[in-house]
Amino acid sequence: MCYDYSKLQKDIKLLTDNYNIIKGFSIGKSVMEKDIPCLKIGAGKKKLFLGGAYHGLEYLTTAFLMKFLSNYAARLMTETEYFGYDIKNLYNSVTLYTVPMVNPDGVDIAVNGLDITNEFHRHLISVVGIHSFNQVWQANARGVDINHNFDADWRMVAERPSPSKYSGEYVESEPETRALVNFIRAESFDMLLAFHSQGKEIYYDFDGMTGERSIEIARKMAEESGYAVRVPEGSAAFGGCKDWFIKEFGREGFTVEIGQGTNPLPMSMLDDVYEENAKIILCAMNECK
């Protein structure tokens, strides 16, 4: 079973119904007018942003973030520690804002395929020229790769709308990108984690720029998770959310590549990647407070 937008909506309702410490709201709309949901939990002045599913095939990141929020909230009700961290202290020190599915249209295309009665999908077929997107689709509903659409050394990778790597006509051309940057600017986060798959790596750098403590924090997260600390290369080195955050604010931003294998990573891998990535978030919270 895969994790699409409908599953996310159901899980958000369960979380917000069961835990009054979790607040849900929309930060904007996708190309196809889906709300882009955000979940807020915490009472601290420090703010940590978590984002997932920038790419359609990477819905395992959404499932992970939702599982983390559920487990974190449940532990706060009954316990004081989680993986060795004092979570009551973290809750009172750091507020988490989680956008678990930045690219809901792309995820639905990757999971559920195309609907030829839908005008957006018909347009995609006409401009991209393929009819089966399930195992290849990373972009949004206009064929733009969200994680190449940010204002961070923006440049064209692919030349036209495609399943991946097309950067859009210009910086922040896509409603998903604009919703995210406007929200992040408004909240002025202290730290950002962008979850992708796959590779079991942590990226902390953009074009030689880093937050003051970025390498130190990245190494601590790596020690907790067993992931490798890397400087991104090639097309992974520009245009992304973490890149823009570092450039815009000069603060600590990280890309976390969860799991290992070929995208889409199977949902059966969720339990395998959960602990290592939960520790990354808790470590980031601890360093942020």
N, C-alpha and C positions, 0 to 999 in steps of 0.2 A: 504493500500500500504506500502511495506517495503522499506528499503533504502539500495540498493546494490552498487557495485563498478561502474556499468554503470551510475547510478543516481549521484554518487559522481563526476564522470568525467564531466558530463554535467553541474553540479552546479559549479565546479571549472572553467570551460570555461566561464560560465556566469559571475562569480565574476571577473576573471582576465580581461575579455573583457570590463566590465562596470567600473572597478575601477583600474586606473593605479597605485594606491598606494598599491595594492596587487600583490605580485609576487609569481608565482607557480613554483615548481621544484620537482624533484624526489630525495629521499634520498637513494634509492636502489630498489631491486627487491624482490618479494615474491617467495615462492617455485615454483609457477606456472608462474613466470616471469612477474607478474604484477608490474608496477611501484608503489612505495609507495609514494604518493604525500605529499608535505609540502607547506603550504601557509605562506608567510611572510608579516607582516604589521607593520609599526612603524618606527620612526626615532631616537629612544633612544639608549643610550649605554647599558642600562640594558636589559637583555634577559630573557623572560619567555617562557617556553616550555609547550604546551598543546597537549595531545595525547588522542585519542579515539579509540574505537572498537579494543581493544586488544583481545577481545573475539567475536566469530562469532555472537552470539545471541544479542550482545550489540550494535547493529547498531543505536539505538536511540541516543547514544553518538555522533556518526558522524553527524546525522541530527542536533543535538543541536549545535555542534561546527560550522557547516556551517551556520546555521541561525545566530549565534552570530557574525561571521565574516561579514556576509552580513549587519546586522543591525548596527554593529559598524562602518563599512565603510560608510554606508548611513548617519548615524548621524554626522560623521566627516565632511561631505560635507555641512551640513546645520545648525548644532547645536553645542553648547559648552558643554552641560551636557547630561549624560545618567544615569538614576537611581541615580541621585544626584552626580555623579562623573564628574570632569572636564576632558572630554575625549581629548580635545586638548592638555592639559598638559600631560595626560597619553601617548598619541601618541608620543609626543616629548621626553618623558622620557624612555619609555619601548617599545622594539620591540618584537612582538609576533611571534613565530614560531609554527604553528599548523599542526600536523600530524593527520588528522581526522579519518583515517582508517589504523591503524597499521597492521591489519590482513585481507587484502582484500580477500584472498582465503577463509578464514573461514567464512567471512560474506556472500560471494556468495554461499557457501555450505549451510549455515543456511537459507538463503533467498530463493534460487532457487533450492536446492536439488542437487542430483547427476546426472551426465551425464555418462552413462556407456561406451560411446565412448571415454571418456577422460582417459588417462593412469593413471593419478594421482588419479582419483576417483575410478577406478577399483582396484588400489592398496589399497586404503583406505578400500574398501569393504573386500578385502582379509585379511587385518591385523586386522581390527576392528570387522568385523563379523556382522554388521548390515547394512540394506539397506536404511533406512529412517533416515536422519540426521537433517531434518528441525527444529525440536523443541528441539534438544539436543546439536547441534554442537557448541562448543566454541573454539576448537583447530584450527590449521592451516591445510594445505593440506597434512601434514605428520602425523597428529594426535597428534601434540605437542601443549600443552597449553603455548602460548607465555608468559603469565604472571607468569609462573613458571620456565622460562628458563633463567632468569637473574642471574648474579653472586652475589647473596645475600643469604647466607646460603642455597645454592642450594641443593636440595635433591629430591629423587624420592617420588612422591605421588602415582600416579598410576604406575603399573609395565610395561605397554605396551601402544602403541598408542591407544587413546580412544577419545571420544567426549570432555572430559575435564580432567584436573588434571595430565596428563602425562607430566613430566618435560623435556623430551628429553633424549638423550643418554649422554649428557654432557652439561656443561654451555655454553650458546650462540651457541648451535648446529644449530639453525635455522637462515635462511637468514634475516628474519624479525627482529629478536633480534639483530643480528650483525649490520644491517643497522641502527637501532635505537641507539645502544650504540656508534657506530662510529660517528654518526652525533652529538650526545649529547657531546661526548668528544671533537669533533672538535670545537663546538660552545661554550663550557664551560658555560652553562646556569646558571643564578643566582637563578632561582627557577623553579620548575616543578610541573605541575598538570596532573595527569593521571585520566581520566574519565572512570568510569565503571557504571554498573547498577546491582543491585538496593539496596536501603536501607536508602537513605537520611542520609548518614553518611560521615564524613570527617576523614580519617586516616592520622596521621602526624608522626608516630613513626616507627622505624625499630630496633628491638632487643635492645631497650633501648637507641638507638642513635637518636638524632634529630638535626636539624639545630638550631642555637643559639636562634632564635625567633619563632620556629615552633609552640609551643603551643599557644603563643600570637596571631600569625596570624591565626591559626586554629580557635581560639575562635572568632576572628573578622569575619571570613568567616561564621562561624556558626550563629553568631548574624544577619548577613545580610540575610542568607538563611533560617534560621529555622532548619538547619540540626544539627545532634548530632556530637560531637567530640568523637572519639573512638580510642582506641589502638587495632589493629587487633589481632585476635586470630586464632589458628589452622592453616590450610593451607593458610589462607589469610595473615599470618604474615611473609612470606618469599618468596623469588624467584621472586618478582614483580619488575616492572620498578621503582616505587617510592622507594622501598627498596634499590635497586642497586644505585640509584641516591644519597640517603642519605649516604650510605656506601662509595661510590666512592668519593664524593665531600664534604661531611659534610655540605651540604646546605639544604635549606628548600624544601622538597618534600612532596606532598600530593596526596592521592587517594581520589577522590570524587565519591561516589556512588549515582548516580542520580535516582530520582523517587522511587517508591515503588510498589511492586507487584511481579509477576513471570516473569522471562525472557522467551521469548523476550517481553519487555515492548512494548505496541502498539504505533504506530506512532501517534495515536490520543492523546497520552499523552504529545506530544512535547510542546504544548502551556502551559500545566500545569506546566512543569518543567523548562520552559525557563527562567522566571524572576529570580527564586531563584539561578539558576546556572550561569546566566549572572552576577549577583551580586557577586558571588564567584570569577569569573575571574576578574572583575573590582576591587574588594577588593585586590586580589593577585597582580594585576598590581600596585595598589596604595602603597602596602607594599613593592613592589620590587623596585620602582623608587628611 
